[in-house]
Amino acid sequence: MEQQYFKEYSPALNRDMECKVYGHAGRPVLYIPCQDGRFFDFENFHMTDAWAPFIDEGRVMVFAIDTIDRESWSAIDGDPYWRIRRYEDWIRYITDEMVPFMRNMVNERNDWTGYPGIMAFGCSLGATHAANLYFRRPDLFDRLLALSGIYTAEYGFGSYMDEVVYNNSPLHYLPNMPLDHPYIELYNLKRAVICVGQGAWELPESTRQLARVLEDKGIHAWVDFWGHDCCHDWYWWYKQVDYFVPHLLENTSA
């Protein structure tokens, strides 16, 4: 498995950011770590093993990045006004810096021109961030794999609400999306998988709420509830990657 490490200055975050790329060809996958996680968690927690068949076959290139949860969602004693704006800086880092970087690399590796589709992937709070990116920017992300996420910003910001919190909380902004909003048509041209277990440490109610919203809006997604033996842990996320990724890669050029 080809691996490359990068460390570059981010204007959006005003600091150096690290990432690692796994694979030699295929469609781009943005991996967002679990809460407070780092880019190397993809490898250290053996998620590389779950993705290895797709990486080694040249079907995907996985770009593992850092979170800034310790400055935003996890810093619950800090001022929520500034914490959510720091999170928005991180969103801009992804959309304005990582997305062009990813596109350029996969275009070069695959001899593509202008290939836009990126899969957002994460587990736990990483799934929260991945889903937010997918629903906010369907112009950039055409696949979603969200495992064991929570889809309201209340998890990190409690009862505090302003326009920036609202714009980063799918269970707030999706219910208010008009039925004729152009994003709904975009979502339905793409593929999303949202999965949660019902065992220890899982919080399936957030996924149930999201499923109801998606159904009400006519937004197509595969929302799957696994059994009461399925807990909030890596062992189950490996199984879910193996189960769902073929669907997400089906009928694509990569």
Salt bridges, closest charged atoms under 4 A:
GLU2 OE2 - ARG109 NH2 2.53
GLU18 OE1 - ARG38 NH2 2.71
ASP36 OD2 - ARG70 NH1 3.94
GLU43 OE1 - LYS20 NZ 2.85
ASP49 OD2 - HIS46 ND1 3.99
ASP66 OD1 - ARG38 NE 2.82
ASP69 OD1 - HIS129 NE2 2.87
GLU71 OE2 - ARG15 NH1 2.37
GLU71 OE1 - ARG86 NE 2.89
GLU88 OE2 - ARG136 NH2 2.97
ASP89 OD2 - ARG86 NH1 3.60
ASP89 OD1 - ARG92 NH2 2.92
ASP139 OD2 - ARG137 NH2 2.73
ASP142 OD1 - ARG27 NH1 3.03
ASP142 OD2 - ARG143 NH1 3.66
GLU154 OE2 - HIS172 NE2 3.87
ASP162 OD2 - ARG85 NH1 2.87
GLU163 OE2 - ARG85 NH2 3.34
GLU202 OE1 - HIS232 ND1 2.66
GLU205 OE1 - ARG208 NH1 3.62
GLU205 OE2 - ARG212 NH2 3.17
GLU250 OE1 - ARG191 NH1 3.59
